[in-house]
């Protein structure tokens, strides 16, 4: 069994819009999450975009499983155990 990280986002109380991305390192997970938050910020109104970008850069402070909520949307990293990767 391998330990990995699942990365995704969803509206609170809803399933994710797409399959979460699974990666081996926490650093990879944070980078993917940052990119997802930035991409969503680019399509948001300009005043909201700043909130997305601030959140994306604050991901660097995470050191364990967690989520961040930006503009009512949850972005998360979860520790998972998977079969052979």
ABEGO torsion letter per residue (X at the ends): XBBBBBBBBBBBGBBBABBBBBBABAAAAAAAAAAAAAAAAAABBAAAAAAAAAAAAAAAABABBBBBBBGGBBBBBBBBBBBBX
